Amino acid sequence: MEISSAITETEPQKFALPVDSEHKATEFHLFSAAAPHMLAFHLSWISFFSCFVSTFAAPPLLPIIRDNLNLTATDIGNAGVASVSGAVFARIAMGTACDLFGPRLASASLILLTAPAVYFTSIASSPISFLLVRFFTGFSLATFVSAQFWMSSMFSGPVVGTANGVAAGWGNLGGGATQLIMPLVFSLIRDIGAVKFTAWRIAFFIPALFQTLSAFAILIFGQDLPDGNYQRLQNSGNKQKNKFSRVFYHGITNYRGWILALTYGYCFGVELTVDNIIAEYFYDRFNLKLHTAGIIAASFGLANLVSRPAGGVLSDMMAKRFGMRGRLWALWAVQTLGGVFCIILGQVGSLTASIVVMIVFSVFVQAACGLTFGVVPFVSRRSLGVISGMTGGGGNVGAVLTQLIFFKGSKYSKETGITLMGIMIVCCTLPILLIYFPQWGGMFCGPSSEKIATEEDYYLSEWSSKEQGKGLHQASLKFADNSRSERGRRVHSQTLPSNATPSANV
């Protein structure tokens, strides 16, 4: 059997799942914990889940916290913006860190660095201190980038959308779960005997501890790539160290990454915004009890259990039949429908109708997130982390802008802000029409007809002739071969070379 050049002079490694020539899994077994592929999946979504719980632990307790700290509507709005603004640059930095050092060290380090901010929430005593702890806690949301990078490094093209969708979707469940967890923990502590202004402070030790434990689990059980960790592979000569300048350059000069960053700002960014405002919205508008408003708000985030994974699955299904063009059409259609339902949510006035429309809206906007990261892994091979970071950072930029424009202070009512947010979703989804891959085409046109464009041409363009002469491009060459599936079923069956590497248990 011919062995990949990346592991020459070593024994072929055995994997529990079928793999391609890069040793990426070509199947996704949700309820398996087989190392390294499925174990990395479970570590990534659990750690991201813990960070989501920590970042959005405050909103369900805001009616109590605002009385204790004398927070105004402006203070609450500023804190909400702060909670998602910190991760903007953190996500871009995280993508670059993943490219250079691997997702294991990058994610665990960030989780441990932000955990103290969650503990310090318990001693917040003023609007400024409350804003600061929410700001620094929000940095932890950059673990989303490492989770998506990790999945793209472990799973092959035919299932990468599914893996990314489920990992991110289950991680995002933290935004809904915390709407249930924090009021429950608060109630239990208060029932034990603590007064309410002390109970909410003690409650923050639960998400802080959870976040800390998830970081140690990654360090102990995680693995960067199917063949091992970055440092070991680099020390043994089986993986070349990449240059930061070249990785960063090829990421920021790829216009597809910027478009996806914009559109992601109005699916994931909207999700972050709703996580911050929805409990207070139902509590104030419909005069509900805190716990009841929390349960309703939780249903928005908990839809991630199926909606974002469904987006990833849909992306892979469309790609199997229609290739990359199918992924793009599905992303545009689903995200636009999400915007339409967001507009409707702002217009309905009854509690029952609001709940129903909110749930439908959540399904579409979260599925769009999964569909986005069905496209991201194919934008760049060399700068995957940077593209992932740009896209993820765009989500936070969208959240910041949306909250500043529509939900900061009292310029707009919550329902008016939600309607305007829906209009923004529809408008900011249109640039997807401009995404074009010369080897696969775009939404309205097929592959380039002026010259023969291949996957190899596209991905090797990120490497100079000098770098190719040193053999640094070999991983991109394998990825190009494995990404031929993005041509779609009909074209793929006609053009796949007879010597293409099939999936196999190695």
C-alpha positions in Angstrom: 0.0 0.0 0.0 1.3 3.5 -0.9 1.7 5.7 2.1 1.2 9.5 2.2 4.4 11.5 2.0 3.4 13.2 5.2 4.0 10.0 7.2 6.8 8.4 5.3 9.0 5.9 7.0 6.2 5.3 9.6 3.8 2.5 10.0 0.3 3.1 8.6 -2.0 4.3 11.3 -5.2 2.5 12.0 -8.5 4.5 12.3 -11.9 3.5 13.4 -13.6 5.5 10.6 -13.0 5.3 6.8 -10.5 8.0 5.8 -9.2 9.8 2.7 -5.6 10.4 1.6 -5.2 13.1 4.2 -6.5 10.7 6.9 -9.7 12.8 7.3 -12.8 10.8 8.1 -15.2 10.3 5.2 -18.0 9.3 7.5 -19.6 10.9 10.6 -20.7 8.7 13.4 -22.5 11.0 15.8 -22.6 8.7 18.8 -19.1 7.4 18.5 -16.2 8.6 20.6 -13.5 6.9 18.5 -10.1 8.7 18.5 -9.0 10.9 17.0 -11.9 12.1 14.7 -15.0 11.6 16.9 -13.2 12.3 20.1 -12.1 15.7 18.7 -15.7 16.4 17.7 -17.0 15.8 21.2 -14.3 17.8 22.8 -14.9 20.7 20.4 -18.6 21.1 20.9 -18.5 20.5 24.7 -15.8 23.2 25.2 -17.7 25.6 22.9 -20.9 24.9 24.8 -19.3 25.8 28.1 -18.1 29.1 26.6 -21.5 29.9 25.4 -23.0 29.1 28.8 -20.5 31.5 30.4 -20.9 34.3 27.9 -24.7 34.3 28.1 -25.1 33.4 31.8 -26.0 37.0 32.7 -29.0 37.8 30.4 -31.5 35.4 32.1 -30.6 36.9 35.5 -30.7 40.5 34.3 -33.9 41.5 36.1 -32.1 40.6 39.4 -28.7 41.9 38.4 -30.0 45.3 37.1 -31.8 45.9 40.5 -28.6 45.0 42.4 -26.2 47.1 40.4 -28.7 49.8 39.4 -28.3 49.2 35.7 -30.0 51.4 33.2 -31.3 50.3 29.8 -28.2 51.9 28.3 -25.9 50.0 30.8 -27.6 46.7 29.8 -27.2 47.5 26.1 -23.6 48.4 26.5 -22.9 45.2 28.4 -24.6 43.2 25.7 -22.5 44.8 23.0 -19.4 44.3 25.1 -20.1 40.6 25.5 -19.8 40.0 21.8 -17.4 42.7 20.7 -14.4 41.3 22.4 -14.5 38.2 20.3 -14.3 40.1 17.0 -10.5 40.3 16.9 -10.2 37.3 19.2 -11.7 35.1 16.5 -9.4 36.4 13.8 -6.4 35.8 16.1 -7.7 32.4 17.0 -7.9 31.4 13.3 -4.3 32.4 12.8 -3.3 30.6 16.0 -4.9 27.4 14.7 -3.0 27.6 11.5 0.3 28.1 13.3 0.0 26.1 16.5 -3.1 23.8 16.1 -6.6 23.9 17.5 -5.9 22.0 20.7 -3.4 24.5 22.3 -5.2 27.5 20.8 -8.7 26.6 22.2 -7.5 25.4 25.6 -5.3 28.4 26.1 -8.2 30.9 25.4 -10.6 29.0 27.6 -8.2 29.1 30.6 -7.4 32.8 30.0 -11.1 33.8 30.0 -12.3 31.6 32.8 -11.2 34.1 35.5 -13.6 36.7 34.1 -16.5 34.4 34.7 -15.4 33.9 38.3 -15.0 37.7 38.7 -18.6 38.3 37.6 -19.5 37.3 41.2 -17.8 40.4 42.6 -19.1 42.9 40.0 -20.3 46.0 42.0 -21.0 48.7 39.3 -22.1 49.1 35.7 -18.5 49.5 34.6 -17.3 46.3 36.3 -20.3 44.4 35.0 -19.5 45.6 31.5 -15.8 44.6 31.8 -16.4 41.0 33.0 -18.9 40.5 30.2 -16.4 41.9 27.7 -13.6 39.6 28.7 -15.9 36.6 29.1 -17.0 37.2 25.5 -13.5 36.5 24.2 -14.2 32.8 24.9 -16.6 32.7 22.0 -13.5 32.6 19.7 -13.4 28.9 20.5 -16.0 28.6 17.8 -13.2 29.2 15.3 -11.0 26.5 16.8 -14.0 24.1 16.8 -14.7 24.7 13.1 -11.0 24.5 12.2 -10.7 21.3 14.2 -13.6 19.7 12.4 -12.3 20.8 9.0 -9.0 19.2 9.8 -10.6 15.9 10.9 -13.4 15.4 8.4 -13.4 15.1 4.6 -15.4 17.2 2.1 -18.4 15.0 1.8 -19.2 15.2 5.5 -17.4 18.4 6.7 -20.6 20.5 6.5 -22.3 18.0 8.8 -19.4 17.8 11.2 -19.1 21.6 11.4 -22.8 22.0 11.7 -23.3 19.6 14.5 -20.2 20.7 16.5 -21.2 24.4 16.2 -24.9 23.7 16.7 -24.5 21.7 19.8 -22.0 24.2 21.1 -24.5 27.0 20.4 -27.0 25.1 22.5 -25.2 26.7 25.4 -27.0 30.0 24.6 -30.3 28.3 25.1 -29.3 26.0 27.9 -28.0 28.9 30.0 -31.4 30.4 29.9 -32.6 27.4 31.8 -29.5 26.6 33.9 -28.9 30.0 35.4 -32.4 30.7 36.7 -32.5 27.1 38.1 -29.1 27.5 39.8 -30.2 30.9 41.1 -33.4 29.5 42.5 -31.6 26.5 44.2 -29.1 28.8 45.9 -31.8 31.2 47.0 -33.9 28.3 48.4 -30.9 27.1 50.4 -30.9 30.4 52.2 -29.0 33.0 50.3 -30.6 36.4 49.6 -31.3 37.0 45.9 -28.5 39.6 45.5 -26.0 37.1 46.8 -27.5 34.0 45.0 -26.9 35.4 41.5 -23.3 36.0 42.3 -22.7 32.4 43.6 -24.5 31.1 40.6 -21.6 32.2 38.3 -19.2 29.7 39.8 -21.1 26.9 38.0 -20.3 28.1 34.4 -16.8 29.1 35.4 -16.0 25.7 36.7 -17.5 24.0 33.7 -15.4 26.1 31.4 -12.2 25.4 33.3 -12.8 21.6 33.2 -13.4 21.6 29.5 -10.0 23.2 28.8 -8.2 20.5 30.7 -10.2 17.8 28.9 -8.9 19.2 25.6 -5.3 19.3 26.7 -5.5 15.8 28.1 -7.5 14.0 25.4 -7.4 16.2 22.3 -5.3 15.8 19.1 -4.8 18.4 16.4 -4.7 16.2 13.3 -5.6 12.6 12.5 -1.8 11.9 12.5 -1.0 13.7 15.8 -0.4 17.1 17.3 1.3 20.0 15.5 4.4 20.1 17.6 5.1 16.4 17.4 4.6 16.3 13.6 6.8 19.4 13.1 9.5 18.1 15.4 9.6 14.8 13.4 9.6 16.6 10.1 6.2 15.2 9.0 4.6 18.7 9.0 6.3 21.9 7.8 6.0 25.1 9.8 3.9 27.7 8.0 4.9 31.3 7.6 2.5 33.7 9.4 2.9 36.4 6.8 1.9 34.1 3.9 -0.9 32.4 5.8 -2.4 35.8 6.8 -1.9 37.3 3.4 -3.7 34.5 1.5 -6.5 34.7 4.0 -7.3 38.4 3.9 -6.8 38.7 0.1 -9.5 36.1 -0.6 -12.7 38.1 -1.3 -14.9 35.1 -0.6 -13.8 35.2 3.0 -15.0 38.8 3.4 -18.4 38.0 1.8 -18.9 35.1 4.1 -17.9 37.3 7.1 -20.6 39.8 6.1 -23.3 37.2 5.6 -22.4 35.4 8.8 -22.8 38.6 10.6 -26.5 38.4 9.9 -27.1 34.8 10.8 -24.8 34.0 13.7 -24.6 37.7 14.6 -28.4 37.8 14.8 -28.4 34.7 17.0 -26.0 36.4 19.4 -28.2 39.5 19.5 -31.3 37.5 20.2 -29.6 35.6 23.0 -28.9 38.9 24.6 -32.3 40.5 24.3 -35.0 37.8 24.0 -35.5 36.9 27.7 -35.9 40.6 28.7 -38.1 41.1 25.7 -40.6 38.5 26.7 -40.3 39.5 30.4 -41.1 43.1 29.8 -43.5 43.0 26.8 -45.8 40.2 28.0 -45.3 40.7 31.8 -44.1 37.1 32.4 -42.3 35.6 35.3 -38.5 35.5 35.1 -38.5 31.7 34.9 -41.2 31.6 32.3 -39.4 34.2 30.1 -36.2 32.1 30.5 -37.9 29.0 29.3 -39.3 30.7 26.2 -36.0 32.4 25.5 -34.2 29.0 25.9 -36.3 27.5 23.1 -34.5 29.9 20.7 -31.1 28.6 21.6 -32.1 25.0 22.1 -33.3 24.8 18.5 -29.6 24.5 17.7 -29.9 20.9 18.7 -31.3 20.2 15.2 -31.3 23.4 13.2 -27.6 24.2 12.8 -26.7 20.5 12.2 -29.6 20.4 9.7 -27.9 23.3 7.9 -24.7 21.4 7.7 -26.4 18.2 6.5 -28.4 20.2 3.9 -25.1 21.7 2.6 -23.5 18.3 2.2 -26.7 16.9 0.5 -26.8 19.9 -2.0 -23.1 19.5 -2.7 -23.5 15.8 -3.4 -26.0 16.5 -6.1 -25.2 20.1 -7.3 -21.7 20.7 -6.0 -20.5 24.0 -4.5 -23.2 25.8 -6.5 -25.8 23.8 -4.5 -24.2 24.9 -1.2 -24.4 28.5 -2.2 -28.0 28.4 -3.3 -29.1 26.7 -0.1 -27.2 29.2 2.0 -28.8 32.2 0.3 -32.4 30.7 0.3 -32.4 29.6 4.0 -30.8 32.8 5.3 -33.2 35.0 3.4 -36.2 33.1 4.8 -34.7 33.6 8.2 -34.8 37.4 7.6 -38.4 37.2 6.5 -39.5 35.4 9.7 -37.5 37.9 11.8 -39.5 40.7 10.2 -42.7 38.8 11.0 -41.6 38.3 14.6 -41.3 42.0 15.2 -44.9 42.5 13.8 -46.9 39.9 15.8 -48.4 41.1 19.1 -49.7 38.0 20.8 -47.6 35.8 23.1 -48.5 32.5 21.3 -47.8 33.8 17.9 -44.5 35.4 19.0 -43.3 32.1 20.4 -44.2 30.1 17.2 -42.7 32.6 14.9 -39.6 32.9 17.1 -39.0 29.1 16.9 -39.5 29.1 13.1 -37.1 32.1 12.8 -34.5 30.3 15.0 -34.6 27.2 12.8 -33.8 29.2 9.6 -31.2 31.6 11.0 -29.3 28.8 12.8 -29.5 26.5 9.7 -27.9 29.3 7.7 -25.0 29.3 10.2 -24.5 25.6 9.5 -24.7 26.2 5.7 -22.1 28.9 5.9 -19.5 26.5 7.4 -20.3 24.1 4.7 -18.7 26.6 2.3 -15.9 28.0 4.5 -13.6 24.9 4.4 -13.2 25.1 0.6 -12.4 28.8 0.4 -8.7 28.2 1.3 -6.6 25.2 2.3 -3.5 27.1 3.4 -5.3 29.8 5.3 -8.3 27.8 6.6 -7.9 29.2 10.1 -7.7 32.8 8.9 -10.8 32.4 6.7 -12.6 30.7 9.6 -11.6 33.5 12.0 -12.7 36.2 9.5 -16.1 34.5 9.1 -16.5 33.9 12.8 -15.4 37.5 13.6 -17.9 38.7 11.1 -20.6 37.1 13.2 -19.6 39.1 16.2 -19.3 42.3 14.2 -22.8 41.8 13.0 -24.0 41.3 16.6 -22.2 44.4 17.8 -23.6 46.6 15.0 -27.1 45.2 15.3 -27.2 45.8 19.1 -25.7 49.3 18.8 -28.1 50.3 16.0 -31.3 48.7 17.1 -31.1 47.7 20.8 -28.9 50.2 22.6 -30.9 52.6 24.8 -34.5 53.4 24.0 -34.3 54.8 20.4 -36.3 51.8 19.1 -38.7 49.5 20.9 -37.6 45.9 21.0 -40.3 44.8 18.5 -39.3 47.6 16.0 -35.6 46.7 16.4 -36.4 43.0 15.6 -38.3 44.0 12.4 -35.4 46.2 11.2 -33.0 43.5 12.0 -34.9 41.2 9.7 -34.6 43.7 6.9 -30.9 43.8 7.5 -30.7 40.0 7.2 -32.4 40.0 3.8 -30.2 42.8 2.4 -26.9 41.5 3.8 -27.5 38.0 2.4 -27.5 39.2 -1.2 -23.6 39.4 -1.6 -23.6 35.5 -1.6 -24.6 36.0 -5.3 -21.0 37.3 -5.9 -19.1 34.3 -4.6 -17.5 32.4 -7.5 -15.0 29.5 -7.7 -13.3 29.2 -11.1 -13.3 25.4 -10.8 -16.9 25.0 -9.6 -18.8 28.2 -10.6 -21.2 30.4 -8.6 -24.9 30.6 -8.1 -25.7 31.8 -11.6 -22.9 30.5 -13.7 -20.8 27.3 -14.0 -17.0 26.8 -14.0 -14.7 29.2 -16.0 -14.9 28.6 -19.7 -12.0 30.8 -20.7 -9.5 28.2 -19.5 -9.5 24.8 -17.8 -9.8 25.5 -14.1 -9.0 22.7 -11.7 -9.0 22.2 -8.0 -5.2 21.9 -8.2 -4.9 25.3 -9.9 -7.0 27.0 -7.3 -5.4 25.6 -4.1 -1.8 25.6 -5.4 -2.1 29.3 -6.3 -1.5 29.9 -2.5 2.0 28.5 -2.8 4.9 30.1 -4.6 7.0 28.1 -7.1 9.8 28.2 -4.6 7.6 26.7 -1.9 6.3 24.1 -4.3 9.9 23.2 -5.1 10.4 22.4 -1.5 7.3 20.2 -1.5 5.4 22.4 1.0 2.3 22.2 -1.2 1.7 18.5 -0.8 -1.1 18.8 1.7 -3.0 21.3 -0.6 -2.5 18.9 -3.5 -4.2 16.1 -1.6 -7.0 18.4 -0.4 -7.5 19.5 -4.0 -7.9 15.9 -5.1 -10.3 15.1 -2.3 -12.4 18.3 -3.0 -13.4 17.1 -6.5 -16.7 16.1 -5.0 -17.7 19.8 -5.0 -18.2 19.5 -8.8 -21.5 17.7 -8.1 -22.7 14.2 -8.8 -23.1 14.4 -12.6 -19.9 16.4 -13.3 -17.9 14.5 -10.7 -18.8 11.2 -12.2 -17.7 12.3 -15.6 -14.4 13.9 -14.6 -13.1 12.0 -11.7 -9.8 10.4 -12.7 -9.6 6.6 -12.6 -6.7 6.7 -10.2 -8.4 9.0 -7.7 -7.8 7.9 -4.1 -11.0 6.2 -2.7 -12.1 6.3 0.9 -10.6 3.4 2.8 -9.8 2.2 6.3 -6.1 2.8 6.6 
